[in-house]
């Protein structure tokens, strides 16, 4: 074959061995660099294996640093090794009300007769089933929950359980209802950021799962590692690997080179990690207000929010603004001096999202 074509993919060839391994929700057999955190989770669950009540755990840390993967890995091991403790994982982005949570728990327990049942009836079924065994509840993205009455009920009426609350925000627990907080009394664990070598190791693991051997040029892979480390978010590295591989395939290349990664990286800058449809109802409402009143002061936006029936206090409203900023739905400009003194101007971000691709 001519040297001109030897490095080109044939029509039936691909660089991907298992593209699903680049999904952030993909759960590898091993979760590297989170052994200590998983030991803490296991220690909270251990009393349940001894027919005692378990310990509760509050887990926090920045997005994209393995909180979800570590928790799901522990629950998976528990499920594989024990039949008497039921692991229940719930993502509160999608299930953000008590009724949705209870339906999800019923589903996890295999109870299907939920039609036309009220929340209190569903909880009665759950309590009866769980009090014959024990359960570990992991409520991921717990700050998206719109009400916590179900949590109080679990704490009060389920005899043997561990409850894990997982969130990006360290102050979430401070704002819990005192009735819940006084019964929860959780251990507290922070997930630290991955360092550069750990970022490299995680992305190498996913690359080995996702691609055939020797697909990446070393400098191309290192570019992705450095980008993910700078952004402090493994998800950005996974997205770049998928995107640059697609670019390479479109160019019939058997190797992913630096040029492909740089092209993919241009699409990454300024994109949001989450979809606006994933936002909790309060956040959607605030984002809509900002969209219709871009370039407004935060105080003016809060006034509009109240006029539309919003119930958050100003401090909580500010936290929602911070979340929207963190996920790049909005931009913020702080000004000082002038007749208004120090002012924060909120602008709606006209950007695409990672999920648009």
PEGI-V569740 format. One record per backbone hydrogen bond with DSSP energy under -1.0 kcal/mol. NH is the residue of the N-H (numbers start at 1). CO is the residue of the C=O. Records with the same first field share a line. If there is no record, write none. Layout:
# PEGI-V569740
NH: CO  CO
This chain:
# PEGI-V569740
5: 2
8: 5
9: 252
13: 10
17: 210
18: 210
21: 18
22: 19
23: 20
26: 23
38: 34
39: 35
40: 36
41: 37
42: 38
43: 39
44: 40
45: 41
46: 42
48: 45
49: 46
51: 48
52: 47
55: 44
57: 163
58: 187
59: 165
60: 189
70: 66
71: 67
72: 68
73: 69
74: 70
75: 71
76: 72
77: 73
78: 74
79: 75
80: 76
81: 77
82: 78
86: 134
88: 136
90: 138
92: 140
95: 91
101: 97
102: 98
103: 99
104: 100
105: 101
106: 102
107: 103
108: 104
109: 105
110: 107
111: 106
114: 112
117: 114
122: 118
123: 119
124: 120
125: 121
126: 122
127: 123
128: 124
129: 125
130: 126
131: 127
133: 130
135: 160
136: 86
137: 162
138: 88
139: 164
140: 90
142: 166
144: 141
145: 142
146: 96
152: 148
153: 149
154: 150
155: 151
156: 152
157: 153
158: 154
162: 135
164: 137
165: 57
166: 139
167: 59
172: 169
176: 173
181: 177
182: 178
184: 180
185: 181
187: 56
189: 58
191: 60
199: 195
200: 196
201: 197
202: 198
203: 199
204: 200
205: 201
206: 202
207: 203
208: 204
209: 205
210: 206
211: 207
212: 15
217: 256
221: 217
222: 218
223: 219
224: 220
225: 221
226: 222
227: 223
228: 224
229: 225
230: 226
231: 227
233: 228
234: 64
238: 234
239: 235
240: 236
241: 237
242: 238
243: 239
244: 240
245: 241
246: 242
247: 243
248: 244
249: 245
250: 246
251: 247
252: 249
253: 248
254: 7
256: 215
261: 257
262: 258
263: 259
264: 260
265: 261
266: 262
269: 265
271: 268
272: 352
278: 275
279: 276
284: 280
285: 281
286: 282
287: 283
288: 284
289: 285
290: 286
291: 287
292: 288
293: 289
295: 346
296: 346
298: 344
301: 297
302: 298
303: 299
304: 300
305: 301
306: 302
307: 303
308: 304
309: 306
310: 305
317: 313
318: 314
319: 315
320: 316
321: 317
322: 318
323: 319
324: 320
325: 321
326: 322
327: 323
328: 325
329: 324
331: 347
333: 345
335: 343
341: 338
343: 335
345: 333
346: 296
347: 331
349: 329
351: 349
354: 272
356: 353
357: 354
